[in-house]
Amino acid sequence: MVIGIGGAGSKVAAKLDAQATLINVSETELEKIPQAGRRILAVVHAEHGRFRGSRKNPSIGHDAYLSVRRELQELARGGMVFSSTGGGTGNGITTGLLQDLAARETIPESEKTSFGLVLPYAPLEPAEFVRNTIDFLRGPLSEAIDSGNTGNIFLFSNRVKFESRLSEEAFNIKMVESLKVFLAIPDKNDTLRLLDGHIDPEDFSLFMARPYFNHFTYFDYDPGTPFGKQLEANTNALLLPPETPIEALFLIEVPAGGDPTVFYDVLQHFNDLNVAPIYSVVENPELKQPFITVGLLYSRKPAELLDDFNKRNEQHAQVKVRKSLEQYVDLPRLDVSLEKEAKRAAKQRGSDEDILQVLKRLGKL
Amino acid sequence: MKDLFEEQVENLSEAHFLVLYWAAQGEGRQAKYNITNCFDDLKHCGITRTKQTAVAAVEALSALRFVTLRGEGNRRNLYISRHGARALEALVLRQKFTPRSSAYLEGL
């Protein structure tokens, strides 16, 4: 079951699965998305919330969570939830869901929920988005990870959208297409001729049920170049960069008659990192050269993750203060050289005279 | 002889450097700087807690002829010598130690 929460989350979820369930506090926003399996309107006690959304305020979203709590928990069981971390609805409702998951004793592997979270691009997006994201990462997300009750968490970043100046639609398509490549691993394993190893749907869902961050990527694999270098050069720009993996999974597709042993280098790479990956090698007659899809699970501490956002938040605050000073306060410009001032003050005290000058003056040098 | 001088300078400690520095500074301001002031300043900088150490540093500089000790009244005042001036110059240029202010001289 694919679930989209809030404006951004709903758009991504609907692109991934036309039968996705969409949740929003605003009826208008819900109706904007043409295809969906089900639309659920989360109720906010304040009347105006229904048409105006959460207005970047996660507490409105969190209030609304109470109205869909039971239903959402049921739907999210074993499913995948998409949400942004910057806005009000996605952040607020997902916060509620994560807190409930974290509070539970244990959750069976088959019932764990994966999360696709879209993080704002701090330099260009509103300061509220950055602040909401900081609270989200610091609080509910980190608690949920510590509890081990979530499945994989995909941390998408809006960086590529802003740097490549993509439309929201184009960026969402890019994100979903990319995710589809990763999610297609078990199907490819089933439909294409198996040459070595295997990743069946059960293996794949077990991997998806691990409570770590997932960084997946895919690229044309060149057996002549060390795999580590290729991986480094081909990290998925749509996701936050990965840390050293704890677990890994890869699928290599080789062209018809291609060398099925190319995977040993990849295996060796992970072995050097003390990771024993799940893998599979299949023959794909449509390909001209080997193609690899890799999933890396890592457990980057949210504190470190927060750092980048915190720095940016501080910059935002400084710029705001400076701008309001420029607009409202008329300050005369003083060109003060602190070094010169310090020297002048020291000279007045008589403590700064260079000791070598003193010795020369005394005739001792 | 030049090598010996180099070696002597090389082996001076921070306490020696500061004593030379303050003696020169005091002399530059025509203030008398004596062993007691020297002990107070070294103590203030946290370099020593005993007067013996302060006296030892001054005695060593005096034995190397880097400072001259002159009994004036009931005080023994420090004066930097030409050798001492060259030694201090070498230490300042090498930036081996950071000068610190003398509580006695600053308080004047």
Boltz contact constraints between the chains, C-beta under 6 A:
constraints:
  - contact:
      token1: [A, 355]
      token2: [B, 24]
      max_distance: 6.0
  - contact:
      token1: [A, 356]
      token2: [B, 89]
      max_distance: 6.0
  - contact:
      token1: [A, 358]
      token2: [B, 24]
      max_distance: 6.0
  - contact:
      token1: [A, 358]
      token2: [B, 28]
      max_distance: 6.0
  - contact:
      token1: [A, 359]
      token2: [B, 24]
      max_distance: 6.0
  - contact:
      token1: [A, 359]
      token2: [B, 85]
      max_distance: 6.0
  - contact:
      token1: [A, 362]
      token2: [B, 27]
      max_distance: 6.0
  - contact:
      token1: [A, 364]
      token2: [B, 82]
      max_distance: 6.0
  - contact:
      token1: [A, 364]
      token2: [B, 85]
      max_distance: 6.0
  - contact:
      token1: [A, 365]
      token2: [B, 85]
      max_distance: 6.0
